[in-house]
Amino acid sequence: MKIETLNPIKILIYGDERIDFIQNIITNDILNDSKSLYSYILTPQGKILFEIQINFMNDYLEIICSNDQSDLFSYFEKYAKLSDISLQKFRLDIANYGEDYFLNSLKMGRLDTNFLPHSTLIPSEVHDEYINYQKGCFVGQEVVSRIKHRQLQKRIFSFLKKLIKIH
């Protein structure tokens, strides 16, 4: 497997409105009292744009994106203008997010969608637990809720089955 656009990043979010800022963008509920959380950021059509890990620090939030194909920092900057927050971006070591990282994630039953073409998958096709359907308001929420409530069947990706069998 060759990854064309490997670009792992970390974004730090500071400010009094950091929780509200991220809560209104992500699919999971940041108010669930955990120290770390996985979530999606979706397109208005309900497709996965980013898969992120959020780590809660004392004075800031740490957002990890294992392969930033669609410029997460610019996406955040658009919304940051409406909030009292500041952002810092750091590049992460590429060596930690290569083929081994991807394959180890698969072995643990976790598909990191940041390594797939973006805006082609809906969240329920990958990790339904990265969505809190009770939370409300996030980009793409109407589409995702409609799919959930109609209980549309999840697609099974043949390439994923092949990858798991190979490794």
C-alpha positions in Angstrom: 0.0 0.0 0.0 1.4 3.4 -1.0 0.1 6.5 0.8 0.4 9.5 -1.6 -0.4 12.4 0.7 0.9 11.5 4.2 0.5 14.6 6.3 0.0 14.0 10.0 -0.8 17.1 12.1 -1.6 18.3 15.6 -3.7 21.4 16.2 -3.9 23.0 19.6 -7.0 25.0 20.5 -6.8 27.6 23.2 -9.4 30.0 24.6 -12.5 30.1 26.8 -14.8 29.0 24.0 -12.6 26.0 22.9 -15.2 23.4 24.1 -18.1 25.1 22.4 -16.1 25.6 19.3 -15.2 22.0 18.7 -18.6 20.7 20.1 -20.4 22.4 17.2 -18.2 20.9 14.5 -17.7 17.3 15.5 -20.0 14.2 15.4 -19.2 12.9 18.9 -20.1 14.6 22.2 -17.1 16.3 23.8 -19.0 16.7 27.1 -18.9 13.0 27.9 -16.1 13.4 30.5 -13.4 11.4 28.8 -9.7 12.3 28.5 -9.6 11.3 24.8 -12.2 11.0 22.1 -12.4 10.0 18.4 -14.8 11.8 16.2 -15.6 12.8 12.6 -15.9 16.1 10.9 -18.4 15.8 8.0 -19.3 17.5 4.8 -22.9 19.0 4.6 -23.8 15.8 2.7 -22.9 13.7 5.7 -19.6 12.2 4.2 -16.5 11.9 6.3 -14.1 14.8 5.7 -11.8 14.3 8.7 -11.3 11.7 11.4 -9.8 13.2 14.5 -8.6 12.3 17.9 -9.3 14.9 20.6 -7.1 15.0 23.8 -8.2 17.1 26.7 -5.5 19.1 28.3 -5.8 21.6 31.2 -5.8 24.8 29.1 -6.3 23.6 25.6 -7.6 20.8 23.3 -5.2 18.8 21.2 -6.5 17.6 17.9 -4.7 14.9 16.0 -5.3 14.2 12.4 -3.2 11.2 11.2 -3.3 12.3 7.5 -4.6 15.8 6.8 -5.6 15.5 3.1 -8.1 18.4 3.2 -6.4 21.1 5.3 -8.1 20.8 8.7 -6.3 23.9 10.0 -8.0 26.1 7.3 -11.3 24.5 8.0 -11.0 25.4 11.7 -9.8 28.9 10.9 -13.1 29.6 9.1 -15.1 28.8 12.2 -12.5 30.3 14.6 -13.4 33.8 13.5 -16.7 33.4 15.2 -15.3 32.2 18.5 -12.9 33.5 21.2 -10.2 30.9 20.5 -6.7 30.7 19.0 -5.2 27.9 17.0 -1.7 26.5 16.6 -0.6 23.9 14.0 2.2 21.4 14.3 3.4 18.8 11.8 3.9 15.3 13.3 6.6 12.8 12.5 5.6 11.0 9.3 7.4 7.8 10.5 4.7 7.3 13.2 1.8 7.3 10.6 2.9 5.1 7.7 1.9 1.7 6.5 2.6 0.0 9.9 0.3 2.5 11.7 -2.5 1.8 9.2 -2.1 -2.0 9.3 -1.9 -2.0 13.1 -5.1 0.0 13.3 -6.8 -2.5 11.0 -5.6 -5.4 13.2 -7.2 -3.6 16.2 -10.4 -3.4 14.3 -10.1 0.3 13.6 -10.1 1.8 10.1 -8.5 5.2 9.9 -10.5 7.0 7.2 -7.9 9.7 6.9 -6.0 7.3 4.6 -8.9 6.8 2.2 -10.3 9.2 -0.4 -12.3 11.8 1.5 -15.9 12.5 1.1 -16.8 9.1 -0.1 -17.9 7.3 3.1 -20.6 8.0 5.6 -19.8 7.5 9.3 -22.1 4.5 9.9 -20.2 2.6 7.2 -17.0 2.8 9.3 -17.2 3.7 13.0 -20.7 4.3 14.3 -19.3 4.8 17.8 -17.7 8.1 16.6 -21.2 9.6 16.4 -23.4 10.7 19.2 -26.9 10.7 17.7 -28.4 12.4 20.9 -26.0 15.4 20.7 -27.6 17.2 17.8 -26.1 20.1 15.8 -23.0 19.4 13.6 -22.4 19.7 9.9 -24.0 16.8 8.1 -26.2 15.8 11.1 -29.5 15.8 9.2 -28.2 13.2 6.6 -26.5 11.1 9.2 -29.5 11.0 11.5 -31.8 10.1 8.5 -29.6 7.2 7.6 -29.5 6.0 11.2 -33.2 6.2 11.8 -34.0 4.5 8.5 -31.5 1.8 9.5 -29.9 1.7 6.1 -27.6 -1.3 5.7 -23.9 -0.7 6.1 -21.7 -1.4 3.1 -19.0 -4.0 3.6 -15.8 -3.0 1.8 -14.3 -5.9 -0.1 -10.9 -4.2 0.0 -11.0 -4.1 3.8 -11.7 -7.8 4.0 -8.8 -8.4 1.6 -6.5 -6.3 3.7 -7.4 -8.1 6.9 -6.9 -11.5 5.3 -3.5 -10.5 3.9 -2.2 -9.3 7.2 
